[in-house]
């Protein structure tokens, strides 16, 4: 029988491998005979993988991890990600975007075999990446880790909560995927992205609080009316990096059980067709709203409705800043 997926003995690197979609991806790859190198802060409960501890918020840690990997890689699965609910803006954006761009620019572009494949797990929250590209194009154009970190510090304050870094980073990843697919196409390397809908992972509670409740999170699951399992996302992810998808590149595959179809047909509202990178989000009263919205993560008895209440004093203090940012935002689509 012909092996259409063709993973046997292939060198596969998976980030965010210790849980959720990353763990399911490792399990599937092992069953297909791949040689799996799993990168994560925490070890994973699989014996047949090569685990390498790595903190994607640290350039040094990434460099140390890749020094332990084979010189040539067949497939890269960029699964690691943070919701921003428990991490600040800097860490969220760094893990979700900067780490992936750095790994690709400095290691994958020079360390992948011809006919190699790359797939990033982004998000349906990263939709409209082409429409709002001016919000993040400076990160795309940056050439070094240090330059991206400097730009990140210009983007937000040290205590800025990470919620809005999530959609911005996912949009940036989708854009970067498309750009890199064109760049590496001549070398025979395919690059794609998987855009999962709401999925049952270790971050489910965080996304539930961010969405405003379990019902709101479920509403993003199309006509399935339930969260996807990690395996239901890992399977199409493995497909995209396999020989069966050999002529697919530069494609953001939305896996959300027709939620995107409902939006395209205007049956439901498109929540993500809005700016997510405005400096308006740094204003103190907006930050206070976001912090209050996250209180149920630490205090389950918190009334989440307070996230909709504005502090009039804070609004008054920030009026000048709002006017300045409104003028700046007119230049962004």
Order of alpha helices (4+ residues) and beta strands (2+ residues): beta-alpha-beta-beta-alpha-beta-alpha-alpha-beta-alpha-alpha-alpha-beta-alpha-alpha-alpha-beta-alpha-alpha-alpha-alpha-alpha
